[in-house]
Amino acid sequence: SSGINAEYGDAKEALKIAPTQALTGNCQISLGNAYFGQTRLTKATHHFLQALDIASSTDDQMMFQNSLGGLGLVYMTLRDYKGALHCFTEQIKVLKTYAAKDTEEQHLAIPYHNLAYAYRKLNHRGVSLRFAKMSLSAAVTSNDNYTHASTLLEVSTDQSEEVRVTQDKLEVAEK
């Protein structure tokens, strides 16, 4: 039968015949995402790190930031919020360097959201809310309804602040 088997055999086969480093790196990211989705974090980490190495050696900034984002999600799942912060901060630096100014916001909404979450888990409420506002702004600008809703939900579950949403903006008052 066709399709990807339980161990992602088709993707692994593609790695054997991948004619370019870019294709190999993208296969590594795909495998990392697939293993992450199964919560097989050691395998996910391995593939994201492989993609990061390829991205570094080929100066592929899109692959580099995608690898960092995936690795950051692994760290968050492991509750290594400082590791996650490092990955998402570096991801944002890369995005701000290479993303076209007219599409930058659509690329930044999710990393800002992830930073907000990690800072909240580290009890840095003010910084968390600042990144939540940045995520919300980027999501609204780029019509990213999923990240918009996720950010609002994340902030509204935080009981240490009173949060009001008006015209797609967060207004926060410390209790």
N, CA, C and O of each residue as an XYZ file, in Angstrom:
700
protein
N       0.836     -1.189      0.000
C       0.000      0.000      0.000
C       0.874      1.243      0.000
O       2.023      1.206      0.441
N       0.323      2.343     -0.498
C       1.103      3.580     -0.546
C       0.872      4.380      0.728
O      -0.001      4.059      1.534
N       1.656      5.408      0.888
C       1.521      6.262      2.064
C       2.636      6.009      3.046
O       3.507      5.168      2.824
N       2.598      6.727      4.104
C       3.654      6.627      5.097
C       3.302      5.523      6.080
O       2.206      5.516      6.641
N       4.223      4.590      6.291
C       3.952      3.514      7.238
C       4.164      4.006      8.666
O       4.495      5.170      8.889
N       3.971      3.112      9.625
C       4.010      3.504     11.032
C       5.338      4.120     11.445
O       5.377      4.918     12.382
N       6.406      3.776     10.779
C       7.713      4.347     11.125
C       8.171      5.383     10.099
O       9.363      5.679     10.017
N       7.253      5.931      9.324
C       7.564      6.980      8.358
C       8.577      6.500      7.320
O       9.515      7.214      6.965
N       8.364      5.284      6.847
C       9.270      4.673      5.885
C       9.407      5.459      4.601
O      10.511      5.559      4.066
N       8.323      6.022      4.084
C       8.409      6.778      2.837
C       9.301      8.008      3.001
O      10.096      8.323      2.116
N       9.172      8.691      4.119
C      10.009      9.869      4.359
C      11.466      9.442      4.547
O      12.382     10.111      4.067
N      11.673      8.333      5.245
C      13.046      7.850      5.429
C      13.649      7.429      4.093
O      14.837      7.642      3.848
N      12.834      6.834      3.233
C      13.314      6.455      1.901
C      13.689      7.703      1.106
O      14.689      7.714      0.389
N      12.878      8.757      1.239
C      13.179     10.010      0.541
C      14.515     10.578      1.000
O      15.236     11.180      0.205
N      14.852     10.396      2.271
C      16.144     10.870      2.764
C      17.309     10.165      2.056
O      18.358     10.765      1.822
N      17.115      8.905      1.724
C      18.181      8.152      1.048
C      18.442      8.662     -0.366
O      19.571      8.605     -0.854
N      17.397      9.157     -1.020
C      17.548      9.575     -2.413
C      17.478     11.083     -2.601
O      17.543     11.570     -3.730
N      17.344     11.832     -1.502
C      17.216     13.278     -1.588
C      18.402     13.873     -2.341
O      19.543     13.731     -1.901
N      18.148     14.540     -3.476
C      19.243     15.035     -4.308
C      19.890     16.317     -3.780
O      20.984     16.673     -4.217
N      19.253     16.999     -2.876
C      19.811     18.259     -2.396
C      19.765     18.306     -0.879
O      18.984     17.602     -0.239
N      20.610     19.141     -0.329
C      20.595     19.363      1.109
C      19.264     19.960      1.546
O      18.758     19.631      2.619
N      18.694     20.834      0.723
C      17.426     21.465      1.087
C      16.329     20.418      1.234
O      15.556     20.459      2.192
N      16.255     19.491      0.304
C      15.242     18.441      0.391
C      15.497     17.551      1.597
O      14.565     17.171      2.304
N      16.755     17.222      1.828
C      17.099     16.408      2.987
C      16.692     17.126      4.279
O      16.114     16.506      5.172
N      16.983     18.402      4.382
C      16.620     19.170      5.571
C      15.119     19.245      5.769
O      14.625     19.121      6.890
N      14.393     19.449      4.678
C      12.935     19.509      4.790
C      12.352     18.157      5.182
O      11.365     18.102      5.916
N      12.943     17.074      4.708
C      12.513     15.739      5.142
C      12.769     15.559      6.641
O      11.948     14.988      7.359
N      13.917     16.056      7.097
C      14.228     15.973      8.529
C      13.182     16.740      9.352
O      12.734     16.253     10.390
N      12.797     17.925      8.897
C      11.775     18.693      9.609
C      10.446     17.946      9.602
O       9.756     17.895     10.620
N      10.087     17.369      8.465
C       8.834     16.604      8.386
C       8.845     15.423      9.347
O       7.856     15.161     10.032
N       9.962     14.716      9.392
C      10.067     13.601     10.338
C      10.009     14.108     11.780
O       9.359     13.495     12.627
N      10.683     15.221     12.059
C      10.616     15.801     13.400
C       9.186     16.142     13.788
O       8.752     15.852     14.903
N       8.456     16.756     12.868
C       7.055     17.097     13.140
C       6.205     15.846     13.350
O       5.348     15.814     14.234
N       6.443     14.823     12.539
C       5.668     13.589     12.668
C       5.935     12.918     14.020
O       4.998     12.507     14.705
N       7.193     12.809     14.396
C       7.511     12.208     15.684
C       7.029     13.086     16.843
O       6.600     12.564     17.872
N       7.093     14.387     16.688
C       6.566     15.279     17.727
C       5.072     15.034     17.920
O       4.583     14.989     19.049
N       4.357     14.877     16.817
C       2.919     14.615     16.885
C       2.589     13.329     17.612
O       1.499     13.190     18.165
N       3.517     12.391     17.618
C       3.342     11.130     18.339
C       3.940     11.190     19.745
O       3.936     10.193     20.466
N       4.447     12.342     20.129
C       5.127     12.549     21.410
C       6.347     11.642     21.549
O       6.684     11.199     22.647
N       6.987     11.378     20.447
C       8.252     10.635     20.451
C       9.360     11.687     20.385
O       9.961     11.945     19.341
N       9.594     12.274     21.546
C      10.382     13.498     21.611
C      11.863     13.294     21.335
O      12.506     14.191     20.790
N      12.414     12.165     21.687
C      13.829     11.913     21.389
C      14.048     11.858     19.885
O      14.991     12.455     19.366
N      13.174     11.138     19.186
C      13.290     11.056     17.731
C      13.014     12.417     17.089
O      13.695     12.809     16.141
N      12.018     13.133     17.606
C      11.718     14.462     17.066
C      12.927     15.376     17.219
O      13.313     16.069     16.277
N      13.518     15.375     18.401
C      14.700     16.210     18.653
C      15.826     15.862     17.691
O      16.463     16.750     17.126
N      16.069     14.580     17.507
C      17.125     14.135     16.588
C      16.916     14.733     15.191
O      17.854     15.265     14.598
N      15.700     14.647     14.671
C      15.446     15.122     13.313
C      15.484     16.648     13.221
O      15.958     17.191     12.223
N      14.995     17.340     14.238
C      15.088     18.804     14.216
C      16.549     19.255     14.279
O      16.932     20.216     13.612
N      17.358     18.566     15.076
C      18.783     18.914     15.146
C      19.497     18.611     13.832
O      20.377     19.365     13.416
N      19.126     17.512     13.178
C      19.698     17.208     11.865
C      19.380     18.327     10.879
O      20.249     18.781     10.135
N      18.107     18.770     10.885
C      17.699     19.860      9.990
C      18.437     21.147     10.329
O      18.814     21.906      9.437
N      18.641     21.390     11.617
C      19.370     22.590     12.047
C      20.803     22.568     11.534
O      21.320     23.592     11.088
N      21.441     21.415     11.594
C      22.813     21.270     11.064
C      22.851     21.542      9.563
O      23.735     22.246      9.074
N      21.891     20.984      8.842
C      21.845     21.192      7.386
C      21.588     22.666      7.079
O      22.223     23.247      6.200
N      20.654     23.260      7.812
C      20.335     24.675      7.592
C      21.557     25.555      7.843
O      21.803     26.512      7.110
N      22.313     25.226      8.876
C      23.525     26.000      9.183
C      24.564     25.861      8.084
O      25.209     26.837      7.702
N      24.724     24.655      7.581
C      25.765     24.434      6.567
C      25.376     24.989      5.196
O      26.246     25.251      4.367
N      24.080     25.169      4.953
C      23.634     25.674      3.648
C      23.125     27.106      3.716
O      22.731     27.681      2.701
N      23.135     27.677      4.911
C      22.626     29.033      5.130
C      21.170     29.176      4.662
O      20.784     30.193      4.086
N      20.379     28.139      4.922
C      18.954     28.140      4.577
C      18.175     28.671      5.780
O      17.890     27.935      6.725
N      17.839     29.948      5.728
C      17.216     30.606      6.872
C      15.804     30.103      7.169
O      15.414     30.028      8.335
N      15.037     29.759      6.143
C      13.697     29.228      6.364
C      13.779     27.885      7.092
O      13.036     27.646      8.045
N      14.670     27.023      6.650
C      14.854     25.737      7.307
C      15.358     25.938      8.735
O      14.932     25.240      9.655
N      16.253     26.883      8.909
C      16.830     27.161     10.225
C      15.736     27.571     11.203
O      15.662     27.035     12.309
N      14.879     28.525     10.803
C      13.851     28.987     11.733
C      12.787     27.914     11.965
O      12.258     27.811     13.072
N      12.463     27.114     10.950
C      11.506     26.015     11.146
C      12.055     24.974     12.117
O      11.319     24.440     12.947
N      13.345     24.692     12.009
C      13.984     23.736     12.924
C      13.957     24.257     14.353
O      13.661     23.518     15.291
N      14.268     25.536     14.505
C      14.230     26.145     15.839
C      12.828     26.103     16.437
O      12.659     25.823     17.624
N      11.833     26.380     15.614
C      10.450     26.343     16.100
C      10.059     24.952     16.567
O       9.449     24.796     17.625
N      10.407     23.939     15.779
C      10.096     22.563     16.168
C      10.819     22.156     17.434
O      10.232     21.536     18.321
N      12.088     22.501     17.519
C      12.869     22.185     18.710
C      12.307     22.909     19.937
O      12.260     22.341     21.028
N      11.885     24.146     19.758
C      11.271     24.901     20.860
C      10.011     24.227     21.379
O       9.765     24.209     22.585
N       9.212     23.673     20.475
C       7.999     22.963     20.895
C       8.342     21.691     21.670
O       7.652     21.335     22.625
N       9.410     21.011     21.256
C       9.856     19.842     22.015
C      10.241     20.267     23.424
O       9.824     19.640     24.398
N      11.038     21.333     23.540
C      11.448     21.811     24.863
C      10.242     22.202     25.713
O      10.216     21.927     26.912
N       9.246     22.840     25.105
C       8.055     23.210     25.885
C       7.332     21.963     26.374
O       6.868     21.925     27.514
N       7.232     20.951     25.534
C       6.574     19.714     25.928
C       7.321     19.052     27.083
O       6.707     18.449     27.964
N       8.643     19.168     27.074
C       9.471     18.622     28.155
C       9.501     19.539     29.379
O      10.142     19.220     30.380
N       8.817     20.662     29.300
C       8.769     21.687     30.355
C      10.134     22.333     30.596
O      10.423     22.819     31.690
N      10.966     22.328     29.554
C      12.241     23.050     29.590
C      11.960     24.413     28.962
O      12.306     24.665     27.808
N      11.331     25.278     29.738
C      10.870     26.560     29.204
C      12.025     27.490     28.852
O      11.902     28.301     27.934
N      13.132     27.388     29.558
C      14.292     28.217     29.205
C      14.874     27.792     27.859
O      15.251     28.639     27.050
N      14.946     26.491     27.619
C      15.387     25.995     26.312
C      14.437     26.443     25.212
O      14.867     26.840     24.129
N      13.138     26.377     25.501
C      12.129     26.817     24.531
C      12.278     28.306     24.241
O      12.202     28.729     23.088
N      12.492     29.102     25.293
C      12.667     30.548     25.095
C      13.844     30.831     24.174
O      13.760     31.689     23.295
N      14.921     30.121     24.375
C      16.102     30.320     23.528
C      15.752     30.030     22.063
O      16.072     30.820     21.175
N      15.100     28.905     21.820
C      14.758     28.525     20.439
C      13.826     29.548     19.797
O      14.061     29.975     18.667
N      12.768     29.945     20.510
C      11.804     30.875     19.920
C      12.392     32.269     19.732
O      12.059     32.962     18.770
N      13.267     32.681     20.651
C      13.924     33.984     20.503
C      14.824     33.976     19.268
O      14.818     34.929     18.488
N      15.589     32.911     19.091
C      16.447     32.797     17.911
C      15.607     32.699     16.636
O      15.972     33.265     15.605
N      14.497     31.992     16.706
C      13.602     31.874     15.553
C      13.113     33.256     15.123
O      13.085     33.568     13.933
N      12.733     34.070     16.083
C      12.240     35.420     15.778
C      13.351     36.275     15.175
O      13.105     37.030     14.234
N      14.572     36.167     15.702
C      15.697     36.919     15.131
C      15.885     36.574     13.654
O      16.080     37.459     12.822
N      15.826     35.292     13.342
C      15.987     34.856     11.949
C      14.842     35.398     11.101
O      15.065     35.923     10.010
N      13.625     35.269     11.603
C      12.458     35.749     10.849
C      12.538     37.245     10.568
O      12.222     37.695      9.467
N      12.958     38.003     11.558
C      13.047     39.455     11.369
C      14.153     39.828     10.396
O      14.115     40.897      9.787
N      15.136     38.953     10.247
C      16.238     39.214      9.332
C      15.871     38.889      7.893
O      16.193     39.652      6.983
N      15.198     37.757      7.679
C      14.994     37.329      6.296
C      13.579     37.512      5.772
O      13.395     37.602      4.558
N      12.574     37.572      6.634
C      11.188     37.649      6.140
C      10.942     38.991      5.457
O      11.401     40.037      5.916
N      10.222     38.934      4.374
C       9.836     40.165      3.683
C       8.948     40.980      4.614
O       8.094     40.427      5.307
N       9.146     42.273      4.628
C       8.407     43.136      5.556
C       6.897     43.005      5.392
O       6.164     43.153      6.369
N       6.418     42.732      4.188
C       4.976     42.628      3.983
C       4.404     41.286      4.471
O       3.186     41.140      4.569
N       5.267     40.310      4.775
C       4.776     39.027      5.295
C       5.318     38.711      6.685
O       5.030     37.649      7.237
N       6.092     39.616      7.246
C       6.742     39.355      8.529
C       5.740     39.016      9.625
O       5.965     38.085     10.399
N       4.644     39.755      9.701
C       3.677     39.550     10.768
C       3.114     38.133     10.765
O       2.948     37.535     11.828
N       2.822     37.594      9.603
C       2.238     36.249      9.561
C       3.206     35.205     10.078
O       2.779     34.171     10.590
N       4.495     35.452      9.954
C       5.493     34.504     10.444
C       5.763     34.662     11.936
O       6.242     33.726     12.576
N       5.466     35.824     12.497
C       5.818     36.104     13.887
C       4.720     35.773     14.891
O       5.006     35.635     16.081
N       3.487     35.643     14.452
C       2.371     35.437     15.380
C       2.582     34.202     16.255
O       2.413     34.272     17.473
N       2.945     33.092     15.656
C       3.089     31.850     16.425
C       4.315     31.880     17.351
O       4.182     31.523     18.522
N       5.503     32.292     16.877
C       6.624     32.358     17.831
C       6.360     33.317     18.994
O       6.761     33.032     20.122
N       5.692     34.451     18.743
C       5.331     35.347     19.847
C       4.387     34.641     20.816
O       4.538     34.759     22.032
N       3.417     33.910     20.279
C       2.488     33.158     21.131
C       3.254     32.142     21.987
O       3.002     32.009     23.184
N       4.196     31.429     21.353
C       4.973     30.433     22.088
C       5.835     31.067     23.171
O       5.986     30.500     24.253
N       6.402     32.238     22.892
C       7.165     32.953     23.920
C       6.262     33.359     25.073
O       6.642     33.228     26.237
N       5.070     33.850     24.761
C       4.124     34.244     25.810
C       3.823     33.061     26.723
O       3.810     33.196     27.947
N       3.584     31.913     26.123
C       3.278     30.710     26.902
C       4.455     30.315     27.794
O       4.273     30.063     28.985
N       5.656     30.263     27.226
C       6.834     29.854     27.999
C       7.113     30.830     29.143
O       7.423     30.407     30.257
N       7.004     32.136     28.872
C       7.226     33.116     29.941
C       6.161     32.985     31.029
O       6.464     33.145     32.211
N       4.925     32.698     30.644
C       3.870     32.515     31.643
C       4.194     31.315     32.523
O       4.003     31.370     33.738
N       4.681     30.238     31.927
C       5.034     29.048     32.700
C       6.192     29.311     33.653
O       6.319     28.641     34.677
N       7.038     30.283     33.321
C       8.154     30.671     34.192
C       7.756     31.779     35.170
O       8.600     32.329     35.876
N       6.459     32.098     35.200
C       5.895     33.126     36.093
C       6.408     34.532     35.808
O       6.500     35.355     36.718
N       6.737     34.807     34.568
C       7.110     36.158     34.146
C       5.886     36.763     33.455
O       5.845     36.887     32.231
N       4.896     37.134     34.258
C       3.592     37.541     33.743
C       3.656     38.775     32.837
O       3.018     38.804     31.784
N       4.408     39.773     33.236
C       4.475     40.993     32.434
C       5.060     40.741     31.056
O       4.534     41.220     30.052
N       6.151     39.987     31.013
C       6.784     39.670     29.736
C       5.853     38.788     28.914
O       5.736     38.964     27.701
N       5.193     37.844     29.569
C       4.251     36.963     28.885
C       3.141     37.774     28.217
O       2.794     37.531     27.061
N       2.599     38.721     28.941
C       1.520     39.535     28.376
C       2.010     40.419     27.239
O       1.277     40.663     26.280
N       3.234     40.897     27.338
C       3.792     41.707     26.251
C       3.874     40.885     24.964
O       3.512     41.369     23.891
N       4.352     39.635     25.073
C       4.430     38.787     23.885
C       3.042     38.339     23.422
O       2.817     38.144     22.227
N       2.124     38.178     24.358
C       0.749     37.841     23.967
C       0.148     38.979     23.142
O      -0.535     38.734     22.147
N       0.397     40.203     23.548
C      -0.090     41.354     22.777
C       0.556     41.388     21.395
O      -0.111     41.672     20.400
N       1.846     41.099     21.338
C       2.538     41.088     20.046
C       1.990     39.974     19.157
O       1.818     40.166     17.954
N       1.715     38.813     19.749
C       1.145     37.704     18.994
C      -0.232     38.067     18.470
O      -0.555     37.821     17.308
N      -1.031     38.652     19.334
C      -2.380     39.045     18.934
C      -2.338     40.059     17.801
O      -3.081     39.937     16.827
N      -1.481     41.045     17.923
C      -1.352     42.060     16.875
C      -0.929     41.433     15.548
O      -1.501     41.735     14.501
N       0.069     40.563     15.601
C       0.544     39.909     14.375
C      -0.535     38.999     13.790
O      -0.708     38.941     12.572
N      -1.254     38.294     14.652
C      -2.313     37.393     14.172
C      -3.447     38.168     13.513
O      -3.964     37.757     12.475
N      -3.827     39.275     14.111
C      -4.914     40.090     13.531
C      -4.464     40.668     12.192
O      -5.216     40.637     11.218
N      -3.241     41.195     12.140
C      -2.714     41.787     10.914
C      -2.661     40.777      9.771
O      -2.920     41.121      8.617
N      -2.325     39.531     10.097
C      -2.160     38.516      9.053
C      -3.379     37.601      8.904
O      -3.314     36.591      8.202
N      -4.484     37.950      9.560
C      -5.713     37.144      9.493
C      -5.500     35.702      9.948
O      -6.090     34.777      9.388
N      -4.674     35.515     10.945
C      -4.400     34.192     11.508
C      -5.371     33.961     12.664
O      -5.043     34.214     13.823
N      -6.552     33.484     12.339
C      -7.602     33.327     13.341
C      -7.266     32.284     14.396
O      -7.657     32.432     15.554
N      -6.553     31.241     14.018
C      -6.205     30.203     14.990
C      -5.288     30.760     16.080
O      -5.557     30.591     17.269
N      -4.207     31.422     15.670
C      -3.279     31.979     16.660
C      -3.960     33.083     17.455
O      -3.726     33.217     18.656
N      -4.795     33.868     16.803
C      -5.562     34.912     17.470
C      -6.374     34.296     18.602
O      -6.287     34.744     19.745
N      -7.164     33.271     18.288
C      -8.013     32.628     19.288
C      -7.182     31.945     20.375
O      -7.518     32.027     21.557
N      -6.096     31.271     19.978
C      -5.249     30.584     20.954
C      -4.626     31.553     21.941
O      -4.562     31.273     23.139
N      -4.169     32.688     21.441
C      -3.563     33.691     22.314
C      -4.590     34.257     23.279
O      -4.313     34.402     24.470
N      -5.763     34.574     22.777
C      -6.814     35.087     23.663
C      -7.181     34.066     24.732
O      -7.358     34.417     25.898
N      -7.293     32.815     24.337
C      -7.638     31.763     25.289
C      -6.544     31.601     26.333
O      -6.835     31.475     27.522
N      -5.303     31.604     25.904
C      -4.181     31.454     26.823
C      -4.163     32.579     27.854
O      -3.985     32.329     29.046
N      -4.345     33.797     27.406
C      -4.306     34.940     28.315
C      -5.519     34.935     29.242
O      -5.403     35.267     30.422
N      -6.668     34.562     28.714
C      -7.881     34.600     29.538
C      -7.872     33.547     30.636
O      -8.619     33.677     31.606
N      -7.047     32.501     30.516
C      -6.970     31.482     31.559
C      -6.028     31.874     32.688
O      -5.979     31.203     33.719
N      -5.288     32.947     32.501
C      -4.368     33.417     33.526
C      -5.173     34.206     34.553
O      -5.735     35.254     34.237
N      -5.228     33.703     35.774
C      -6.080     34.299     36.800
C      -5.430     35.483     37.521
O      -6.094     36.135     38.327
N      -4.167     35.778     37.258
C      -3.500     36.850     37.991
C      -3.773     38.228     37.400
O      -3.431     39.238     38.015
N      -4.373     38.285     36.234
C      -4.688     39.565     35.612
C      -6.151     39.589     35.194
O      -6.753     38.554     34.909
N      -6.700     40.782     35.165
C      -8.025     40.968     34.597
C      -7.800     41.366     33.139
O      -7.136     42.363     32.855
N      -8.346     40.593     32.238
C      -8.100     40.804     30.825
C      -9.411     41.161     30.141
O     -10.418     40.472     30.308
N      -9.391     42.239     29.372
C     -10.544     42.620     28.560
C     -10.088     42.653     27.118
O      -8.978     43.089     26.812
N     -10.942     42.195     26.249
C     -10.648     42.217     24.821
C     -11.567     43.240     24.182
O     -12.790     43.128     24.257
N     -10.964     44.238     23.555
C     -11.751     45.246     22.852
C     -11.105     45.487     21.500
O      -9.911     45.774     21.415
N     -11.877     45.372     20.472
C     -11.411     45.598     19.108
C     -10.107     44.878     18.820
O      -9.154     45.465     18.306
N     -10.079     43.580     19.164
C      -8.922     42.719     18.910
C      -7.656     43.148     19.652
O      -6.550     42.834     19.213
N      -7.803     43.846     20.746
C      -6.639     44.238     21.541
C      -6.834     43.778     22.962
O      -7.962     43.680     23.446
N      -5.735     43.495     23.632
C      -5.788     43.097     25.022
C      -5.605     44.317     25.892
O      -4.717     45.138     25.660
N      -6.444     44.428     26.886
C      -6.246     45.432     27.919
C      -6.100     44.663     29.212
O      -6.957     43.854     29.566
N      -5.013     44.919     29.916
C      -4.707     44.133     31.100
C      -4.559     45.055     32.294
O      -3.890     46.087     32.229
N      -5.196     44.664     33.378
C      -5.058     45.399     34.636
C      -4.625     44.400     35.697
O      -5.280     43.375     35.885
N      -3.542     44.681     36.383
C      -3.095     43.801     37.472
C      -4.141     43.820     38.562
O      -4.704     44.868     38.879
N      -4.404     42.647     39.140
C      -5.342     42.560     40.269
C      -4.650     42.957     41.539
O      -5.265     42.952     42.605
